[in-house]
Amino acid sequence: MNKQLLKEAVLNTPILSLKVPLNYTKAIREAPGRPMILRQAQGFQYTLEDLPIIIREDELIVGTFDEDIPVAIPRPESSGLRILKELDMLPQRLVNPVRVREKDKKTFKEELAPYWDNFRIETYAHEIAPSEVFEGFFSGGAYVPTEVGGIAHAVLSYPRLLSKGLKAYISMAKEKIEYYKDLLGKLPGADKKISFYKSIKIVGQALIDYALRYSKKAKEMAEAETDKIRKLELETISEVCKNVPANPAKNFYEAIQFIWFIHMAVHIENFEHGISFGRLDQYLKKYYTQDSQLAIRLFKNLFLKTNEIIALYDSIATQYFGGMATTQNVLIGGIDSEGNDATNELTYLILDAFEDVGVPSPNVVVRCHESTPSTLYKRIANFLANGKNLLGLYNDKVVIEALMKYGIPLEEARNYGVVGCVGLSTSGTSFDNTGAIFLSLPKALECSLEIDKTVIHKIIENHHVPDRYNSIDDLITSFEECLTSIMELSIKAGNAFQQAHRELKPAPLMSLCIDGCFEKGKDVNMGPAKYNFSGIHTTGFSDVVDSLAAIDKAVFKEKKFTMNELIKALKKNFRKNEIMKQYLEKKCPKYGSDNENVDRIAKRVAQSIRNAVEGFKCDRGDDYRVGIHAMTTHVGFGVFTNALPSGRKKGEPLTKDIAPGNSSEKGLTAVIKSITKIDHSLFGNGLACTLNINPEIARIEHGNIIESLLRTYFKLGGSHIQFNAISPTKLKKAQEHPNQYKNLMVRVSGYSARFIDLPKGVQDDIISRYCYGNV
């Protein structure tokens, strides 16, 4: 099986795999009185013992989730039961179909579902939080607390693990157990410490044993292999797996294999979202010995492996999180702890390998700064010129400033990582679920205008009277109050799910992978990491700004319509009010046109978003941070959002990130000037900026225009940017003939996905976005 066949295998239609839920359920059921963290560790051990030992043709990096890949793993202890009603139809779904074996349907319905129905995270959260905080969830159209599915999001401490090996932690865990045994009855909580360290022993040894089974299998295959080259490769695999992850990695090959064993295992233990590699080109430098051909081949194997698992959602959640993305982030480039350029040979080798395999995962992003080499910018331009819409780009200066505003020291901030799509984090020292909540900004505007007597409106205490607003400032003040109220409701829901995870879903392996947990003897969900932030991502930013700008002109300044006339038209979705709709949409100034008044409103809305989360703490103890990013929630939320004063009609997608909507067509220069007037450092949770451009821009003067564009954008204060360098015509053809465009990738909102894997509403939204052809 060569590289192409491996790629075809991981891009095949996913298959439902029950090995993880069955083995975890077994461990939970057989010892009801045992501490939950030990039952979770036992479930992990059972799963690894049950996994097949398969070395596929041409593989150098080993470890797989099942015989058939890619896998979709239902998690019945969290949100996995949401697929129960759709189980029979999963293979026939038009979007993101999943193969299901008949025996697995029966097992899921008769064994897993009955056991977990009243013993899952969602049930627990509903018991401990007021019922009204869940009213805005999904069909409420206001927010989605994703921790109903899991937490996971983290940059793992790979440099530390690579330098020590798991045997060292097992040995230290044994010492800790003996130490706390002597304190039983004397030190409160000593029994919990013992349980924690026992769980570390279990998961550590289980992973070592799993690797040794691979070592044995590779040796057996080598003895039977007749091809001399493959025989040597199998012998090498055997030796590598004999050493890692038990011991420190001795070379580059061992480091990559060590990383994959840990990475895969954390995906078994945790929700498959946002588990990130961190600065791969930095911490692997010490192991690299100039063998670029081997390095590229190992990177290709690693990157293909990340596609062996996909995110499983029911049909409703698929509209919010389209593309089956697991957003495993790889970060390259940037500055070092002293502020010097850290670009190195591995930076380029990672890009070469990633471009060659051309798969959705991992989510490769590039850190940029004033001294980023022109060669790296030209390499980025080459990606775009070749139609590879696979990279996200970050501005070190702004990101570092954003993190320092939350108390992160300069040296640590310089070594920042990116979690999942666009979440900002430190490297290995944070357990920040940067995607804990997704929230719709237009819902707060709806409440301010009393467009709809929704459940969300009913539970906001302050009643707002639109016809008493005398200026745009009055309306914005009302919007701010509504937004803070909705934020508070969403945070109460989010914290309930976090508490549920703390009680029902401890994660011993994840705890070993985040600095601070082992030292304190506490599960990662209890807040022992150095940093324990949580994140809220908002969507519909441009919709709100454009709506406020339209009201400012049409109602307050020109008095073209009264507020009551406008609200009446919005409630009727502009029915019999096409003249008003056209005026609002075409005659009122838009965000992204470098209009000073609109940009002033945008700056205030941005500050309002930041202010709305001030003072709110997550269950693990640190602040909630806010960002602007959607995944595909802008489509899901759009379904439940009424007509807006911007001229947008009911049900249409919202705008997804910091970029303007479709009505701003004054050119790329104006767009960038508007976007960068906003203080991006306000958004400690990160933000996305997605622009569609003509691919020819990347080809002009060998990428010089892209370099100039990016340097200008970052100098002006832009934090993140990504491009879809593809024509709308090609996208339409892909929509009409999906089988001919299986490898067409697009940037969605901080991640890449195959265009054919996205819901039609998301596809239509990408196609409709204005394509900038001139700078």
N, C-alpha and C positions, 0 to 999 in steps of 0.2 A: 504494500500500500504506500504509494508515493505521496508527496505533499498535496497534490491535487485531490487524491482520493481521501486523504485525511480531512481536507477542507470540505469536501462534499459530505463526509460523514458528520462533521459537526454542524453543518448547515442543513442537515436533513430535518424533516418534520419531527419535533420533539416527541418523546414517549413518556408516559406517566410512569414514574418509578416509585415503588412503595417500600424499598428496602429501609430507607431512613425512618419513615413514620412507623413501620411495623416493629422495628427493633427498639425504637424509643418507647413505643407503647408497651412492649414487652417489659422493659426495665421499669417503667412507671407502675405497671399493674402488679408485678410480682413482689414488690416490697413497699406496701402502702405506708408503713411507719418509718421508713428510712428517710433521712434528710434529702430534700429534693435535689440538691447539688450532686449527691452521690448517685441518685437514680439517673440524672442527666448524664453523668460520666459513664455509668454502666450502659446506657443506651448508645452512647458514642462507641464504646468498646464492642458491643454486639454488632453495630453497623459495620465497623471496619472488618470484623471477623467474617461478616456475611458478604462483603464485597468480592467480586471476582478478581482474580489476578490475571490481567490481560496485558500483553505487550503487543501492540499492533505493529504491523509491518512498517518499517522506516522510522519508528518512534525512537527517540533518544531520552525523552523525559516521560516517566511512567507514573501511573496512578490514575484510575478512572472511576466514575460514579456507578457504572453498570455495564452489562454486556452491550447494550444498545444505547447509542448516544445520538443527540443530546438528551439529557433527562429533564423532566419537569417534576419537581418534588413537592407534593402537597404537604402542608404543615397543619394537621388537624388540631394541634394544640393552640394554634393562633387563628389564621383566617382560612385554613385549608378546606374547611367544610363548606365554604361558599361555592365550591364547584360541584357540590353534591347534586343539585338539581340539573346541572348541565352535563353530568358525567357521560350519559349515553350519547350526547351530541357533540362532545369535544372533538372527535375526529372530523366532523362535518362543519365545524365552525368556519365561516368565511374568513375570519381574521384570527391568526394565531391558532390554527388547529393543533390538537395534541392526540397522538396515537394512544389508545388504551386497550390493553389486553382484556379479554373477557373475564379471565380469572381475577384480574385486579379490580374490575368493576364490582364483582361479587364481594371481594375482600373489603374494599373500601366501604361499601354499603352495609355489610353485615358485621364487620369487626371494628373498623376504625370509627365510623360515624356514630354508632350507638354509645361507644365508650366516651368519646370526647364531647358529645353534644352539650353537656352541662358542666364540663370541666376544662374549659378553655379560656384563654386570655380575654377574649371579647366578653364572655359571660362574667368573668371576675370584675372587669372594668365597669360593666354596667351596674354591678352590685355596689360599688364603692363611690360612684359619682352620680350627681343629680341627672335625672333622665333628660333634662332639657339640653345638656351639653352635647348630646349625641344627635340632636334634631337637625343640626346643620351638616351632618355627615352624608356624603355622596348625594342622595336625592334632595337634600336640603339646599345643595348648591352653594354652600358657603365655605366649607373646609373639609379636608380629608386628613384625619390623624393616621398616618401610615403605620404606626406601631401596633395597630391591630394585626398587622402581618408579621412584624418583627422589628428589631433595632439594627443590629449588624454594623451599620456604617462606621468605618474606622480605617485609619492607616495603621497597619500592624507594625510592630517593632521588629522588623526583619533583621536589621543590623545586629541587635542584641542577641537574638536567637541564633543567628548564623555563627556568632563568635563563641557561644557557649555550648550549644547542643542540648538535647532534651535529657540526656542522662544526668547532666549537672543539676537540672531542676528537680529531677526525681530524687536525687541524693539529698538536695537541700530540703525537699518536702519531707523526707523521712526524718531528718533532724528536727524540723519544725513540729512534726507529729509527736515525737518523744518529748520535746520541750513543753508542749501544751498539755500532754498527758499528766505531767507533774503538777500542772496548775489547775487541774479539774477540781471543782469545789472551792477553789481559792480565787480564781480570776473569772469574773462574769464573761461569758461568751467563749471560753476556752474550747468547749465542745464544738462550736461552730468553726473555730479555727482548724480543729482537727479534721472536721468534715471537708473543709476547703482543701487542705493539703492532701488529704486522701484522694480527692477528686483529681488533683493535678497528677498524682502518681498514676491513676487509672488511665487518664487520657494520654499522658506522655508515653507510658509503656505500650498502650494500644497502638499508637502511631509508629513506635519503633518496631513492634512486632509486624505491623502491616508492611513496613519497608523491607523487613527481613524476608517476608514471603516473596516479595518482588526479587530480592537478591537470589533466592533459591530458584525461582522460576526462570530468571534470566540465565543462570548457570546451566540449568537443564536444557534450555533452548540453545545455548551456545554449544553444548556438547553434541547436539543433533544437527547443528547448522553446517552446511557444506560451503556456503559462500564465505570466503575468507574475510572480506570487509565486514559483513554483517556479524560474523562470528566474533570478531574483535569488538564490535559495538556492543553486543550482548554481554560479553565478558566485562566490559567497562561498566555497563549498567549494573551488573551484579556487584562489582566492587563499590560503586558509588552508593547503592542502596544498603550495602553492609555497613557503611560508615555514617550516612546521614538518613534521618535527622537525629540519630542517637548522639553523634559527636559533632564538634565544630566542623564546618566546611573547610576543606584543605585547598580547594581550587575552584575555578570558575564553574566547571561542570557540576561539582557537588553543590555549589551555592544555588544554582538554578534548580536542581532537583530538590534540595532542601526547601526552597521557597515554595515549590509547587506542592510538596507533601503537606506543608502547613496550610497553604492557601486553600487547597482542596478540602482539607479536614475542617477548616473553619466554616466552609460552605456547607458541610454536612451538619455541623452543630447549629448553625445559625441561618436565619433568613438570608436568601441569596441576593443581597442588594448592598452595593457600596463598599464591599470588602476590598480594600485598595492596597496596592504594592508600594506606594510612596515613590521616593526618588531613586528609581532603579539604577540610573546611570551613575549615581553618586556612591551608593554603598557597595556596588559591585566592582568599583574601580580597583580595590585592593586585591581582588581575585583574578583580574584580567591580565593575560600575558601575551597580548598582541596576536593571538590566533583569531583573526577576524572571521575567517570562514566558519570555524567551529562556533564562535559566539553567535553569528547570524543564524546558524542552523538551530542552536539551542533556543534562541529567542523565538524563532518561528515555531518550534515545538511548543514552547511555553504559551505563546499567544493563541495557537490553535486550541490548546487545552482549556483555556479560559472560556471557550465556546461550548464546552461539553455540558454546561448547565444553563438553563434559561429561567426567567422569572415566570411563575404560573399565576395567572389571574382569571377570575370569572369574567363574563362578558361585560359587566358594568365597569369593573376596575380596569379592563383593557382600554376603555375609552380615556381613562385618566393616565394610564401608564403604558402606552402603546409601544410595540416593538420588542417585547420580551427581554428588555435590556437588564443586565445585572450590574452594569456600570462599575466594573472592576478597573480602577484608575491606575495608570502608570504616568508618572510625572518625570519630565526630563528638562535639562537646561537650568537656567536661573543663576543666582549668585550663591556663594558659599557663606559660612558663618562670619567671615570677615568682610563680606561685601564685594568680593572679587568674582569675575565670571567663572562659572563652574562647568561650562560646556566642555565636553571631552569626546574622545573617539567613540565611547559607548553611546553617547547621545545620537550620533549619526547612524551607528549600527542598529540601534533600536528602531529608528525611522526607516532604515532600509528593510529590516525584517518585517516591520508592520505593513509597509506599503506592499511588499511582495505577497504576503499572505492574504491581504485584503478582506479581513473578517470584521464583524461589528465590534467584537471585544478583543483586547481590553480597550478602555477609553483613554487613549494617549493624549496627553496635553503637554504643551511646551511653555515653560516659564521664560519670560522676556524681560530685558532691562536695558539701560542705556548702552551697555557695552556688549550686548548680544552680537556675535559675529555676523557679518553680512552673509557668510556662507550658510548659516543656519536659516536666515530669512529666505534665502534663495531656495533652500531645500523645502521650506514650507510652501513657497510659491509653486515649486515643482509638483507637490502633492495636488494643489488646486488645478494646475494646468492639465494634469492627467486625470482630472475628474474624481480624485480621491478625497471625498468630503469626510475626513476622518479625524481632524485635529481640532483641539481647542487651544486658545492662546491666552496667557495670563501676564499681567503687568506686576512684576515683583514689588515695585515701589508702592503701589496703591494697596495691594494685598497685605504687605507687611504693616503698613499704616493702619489698615482695618483691624488686624489682629492685635496690634499694640494698644488700640483703644479698649480692648478687653483684657488688658493686663498681661499680655504675652511679652516677655522680655525680647529685646532686639535680636539677640543671637538665636533664640528659638524661633522667632518669627521669620528670620531669614532662611530657616530650614523648613518652612511650612510645607505641608502636603495638601493634596486635593482629594476629597472624599467623594466617591461616586461621580455625580454629574459635575457640579460646580462648588460643592461645599468646601469651606476653608477650615483647615485644622493644623495642629502641630503634627510632627512625625513620630508616631509610636507612643505618645504620652497623653493622648486625648481619647475619650470615648464620647464623641459628639455625634449624636444622630442628627446630621445636618438636614436630613429630609424627614423630620418627625411629623411635620404638618405642612400641607399645601392649602393655601387660602385665597379666595377670590376677592380682590379689591372692589370690583363693581358692586358686590353685594352690599358693602357699606354705603355706597352711593345710592343704591336702591332704597336702603333704609332711610337715608337723609331726605330723599324725595318722596318717600311714602308711595312708591310706585306699586308696591305689592305687599299685601298683608300676610307675608310669609311667616312661618314659625319663627325664623330668626328675628324678624321685626317684632313679633309679639313678646319675645323674651328679653328684648333690649328695654331697659327701664325708662330711659329718657325718650319722650315722644317729641318728634321734630315736626314743625309746622312750616312747610315749604313757602306758603304765601306770605310768611312774615320775614323771609330773608330779604334784606335790603341791599345786599352787595354780594359779590362772589366770595368775599372773606367770611361772611356769615355762613354761607353754604359749606365752605371748606371746613370751618370750625365744627359744623354739624357732622360732616363726613368724618372728621378726626375722632369725634366722640363715638360715633357708630363703629368705626374701625377698631378702636380700643376695646369696646364691648365685645365685638366678635372675636378679637384676638384672645380676650380673657376666656371666653367660652371654649375656644379651640384648645387653649392651653390646659384648661381643666380636664378636657377629654384626653389630651396627650399625656398629662401626668397620671391619669387613671391607668392608662395602658402601660406606662413605665412602672408603676407600682405592681401591676399584674405580672409583668416580666420579672420583677425582683422576687416575687413570691413563687411563681410557677415555672419560670424558664431561666434559671441560672446557667451560666456559660463558662465552664471551667477552662476550656481551651482558649476561648477569646480572652479570658482573664489572664492567662499566661502570656498572651501576645500583646498586652497593653501595659506599659510601665506603671508601677505603683501597686498593682493588684496583688502580685505574689508577695511583695514586701509587707503589705498590710494584712494579708491573709483574708481578703474579702473578694467576693464575686464582683465582676465588673459592673453589674447592674446596681450595686449598692453605692457607687460613687467613689471608689478608692483611687481612680486614675488621677493624674495630676490636674487634668482639666476635664470637666464634665458638662459641657454646654449642650444645648439642644437647639435645633434650627427650625424656623418657619420660612417657607418659600411662598411668595405671593405672585399672583398672575393678574393680568388685566391692567397693568400700569398705564399704558398708552390710552386705553379705553377711558380710564378715569380722567386723565389729563385732557384728552380731546373733548370729553363731555363737559368738563368744567370750563374749558376755553370757549366752547360753543354757547354755554349758558351765559358766560360773561358778556359775550358779544350780542347774542340774539335777545336775551332777556333784560340784562342790566344796562347795557350801553346803548344799543340801537332800539331796544324795546320793540323788536319785531314780533315777539309773542309774549304773552304773560306766562308766569310760572305755571299757573293752573292749566292754561292751554297746552303747554308743553307736556305736563304730566298726563293729561288726558290722552294726548296723542301717543305717548309712550305706552300707556296701559292698553291701547288698542293696536299696538305694533305698527303705528303710522297708517293704519287702514283709513282711507279717504283723506290722508294727510301727506300725500307724496310731495307736494310743494314744500312743506316744512322739512321733510326728510332730506330732500335735495339741497335745501338751503343749509341745513346743519352739516351735511356731509361735504358739500362742495364749496360753500361760501364762507364757512368759518375756518379760522386758522388752525393748523394741526401741529402737534408735536413732531419734531423731525424736520421742520422747515426753517430752522434758525430764526424763529420769531421770538422777540424778546419777551413779550407778554406771556406767550404760551410756555416758554422755557422758565419763566418766573414761577408759573403755576406748577410746572413739573418739579422744580427744585423744592417747592413747599410740600408737594405730595410725597416726594422722597423723604424729606425730613419727618413728615407725619407718620410714615410707615415705620421709621426707626423709633420715633417717640412712642408709638403704640405698644412696643414690647418692653419698654424700659421698666425695670423693677420686677418683671416676672421671672421666677426661678423654675427650673425643671425639677423633677423628683430626685435626681441625682445630686442636686445642690447648686449648680451654676446657672448662669443666665441663659435665657432664650435669646438667640440672635436671629436676625431677619435677613432675607435675601429676596431677589426677584428672579424667578425661574419656575418653569411650569412642568417639565417633562411633557406630557400631553394633557395635563389637567385643564388647559385653556379650552380644549374641545369639550371635555366632560362638563366643566363649569358652565360653558357657553350654552349648553342645552337648557340649563335651569336659570339662565339670566334673561331678564326682560329686555325690550328695546332700550337703547341708551341715547342720551342727548347728542352723542357723536354722530348719530345717523345709523349706527349698527342696529340690525333688526334682531328680534327675539330668536334665540336658539343658535345664532351664528357663533363661531369660535371667538374667544377673546384674544387679545394680543398676549403673547406668551412670555416676553421678557422685557428688557430695558429698551429694545429697539422699537421704533415707531410702527404704527399700523399701516395698512395698505394705502391710506389716503394721502400719505406724505410722499410726494414724488418729485422733490426739488433737487435730487442728486445726492450722491454719497457724501460730498463735502458738507452740505447743510445738515445731513443726518448726524454725522459724526460730531459736528459742533454742538448740536442740541443735546446729544447723548452725554457729552463730556462736560456740559455745564452743571450737571448733577454731581454731587460729591459721592463717588463710588465707595469711598472708605466708610460710609455710613453702614454699609451692608456687610457685617462681619460674618454672615452666613454665605456670602458669595452672590454673584449675579451672572446672568447669561446675556450675551448680545449676539443675536443670530441675524446675519445679513445674506441675502441671495445676490450673487454677483455673476456677471458674464465671465465665463472661463477665460475669454481672451485677455482679460485684465491681467491674469497671472502669467500669461505668455509674453506680454509686451516687455521688451528690453530685458529679457531673461530674468523676470521677476523683480525688476527694480521698482516698479509701481507698487507692488505688494509690500515690499520692504519700506518704501516711503510712507505708504498708507498706515502700516502698523506702527512705525516709529512715531508718526504724527499723532495717531490715536492714543498711544500710550503716553506720549509727552503731555497731551492735553488732559490726561487723568482717567482715561478708559481703563477699566479693570480686566475685563474679559471680552474676547471676540471670537467668533467662529463663522465660517462661510459655507454656503452651499454654492459651489461654482458649477452650476448646471442650468441648462435652459429649461423654461417651462414646457417647451415642445417635447423635449426628451422625457420629462416627467409624465406628461400626458400619455405618451406612447407606452411607458412602463406601466401605467395604470390600466391601459387597454390590453396590453400583452405581457402580463406579469412573468410568464415562463421564459420570456426572452430577456428579462432584466433581473435575473435572480441575484446578481452580484452588485446591483446598483445601490450604493450607500448614500445616505443623507445625514446631515447633522439635524437633530431634532431640537432639543433644548438642553445642551450640555452633554449630549452623548450621541453616538452614531447608531443607526439601525438600517437594516435592509428596507428599502422603500416598500417592497411588497409585503413586509411584515407589519406595516402600520395600518390602523383602521382607515377606512375611506375618508372619514371626516378630517383626519390628520393629513392624509395625502392631499386632499383638496385644499387644505389650508396652506401647505407648503407650496403647492402649485400657484395659488393665488397671490402669494407674497411678491411684492414688487421686486424685479430683478434689476439691479443697478449696473448700467453698462458704461458709465462715464464717471470719472473722478472729478 
